[in-house]
Amino acid sequence: MDNESEDRRTRILRLSADLFAARGYHATGLTDLLEEIGVARGGFYHHFKSKEEVLLEIVVGTIDRILLSSAAIVGQDLDAATRLRMLCDDLSQAIIDNQAGFVVFLREYSALGKDAKEHVLGLRRSYLERWEGVLKEGQRAGIFAGRETPYTQGILGMWIYSFVWHRDAVEPQTIAADLADFVVRGTSAAAHYPPTTTERAPRGLRPGRGVSPARQPKRNSEVASPASATASEGEP
């Protein structure tokens, strides 16, 4: 493929990602897409068989980028906390460089056919397993606290939407730093957390329910001494 043809293909992918991110995949017809990009139908089909193939390449290209970079990070001979911070920074930079691609990946991959969707989900699992591997290694080393909730499943959504929601109000580098601090500090074994609602509640009290009469704690004046209790038992 010559350079001019390759550049045209890259341009189609980049502008298509922008349109799919702004309008949605299903709301962007092929005719609209060609008009916005400025490519004739024949020129489009020279590079892609369908609009869905464009979507697939956008999504796969987006996840492939962080698969490649994350592999280099987790393979380094560094402590788990350092590599976790590097994973955070790498994901932030990838989104800064290609926000439209990540929005399309998050929102529109479900529009793909069954086989293509399974392929994309497999790539996503591979990426998240790298985060999980670093976290588990840190837990074994006592660097990270153990967590029962598999929050790694929400990492991509948290990152992508943070950049989307705050892109007009907060500098991307600030969002990146705050997200990294949130994850690194939150996983630290040295972090201290207040007890949960259930842990704070007296026995018998659970969120959304009152204390049953049988379990109501008595005031000091109501707690009878053994002597007074015995006397009371003989009274009518």
Secondary structure, DSSP 8 states (H G I E B T S, - for coil): --HHHHHHHHHHHHHHHHHHHHH-STTS-HHHHHHHHT--HHHHHHH-S-HHHHHHHHHHHHHHHHHHHHHHHHTSSS-HHHHHHHHHHHHHHHHHH-HHHHHHHHHHGGGS-HHHHHHHHHHHHHHHHHHHHHHHHHHHTTSB---SS-GGGGHHHHHHHHHHHHTTTS-HHHHHHHHHHHHHHHHBTT------HHHHS-TT--TT----GGG----GGG---HHHHHHHHH--
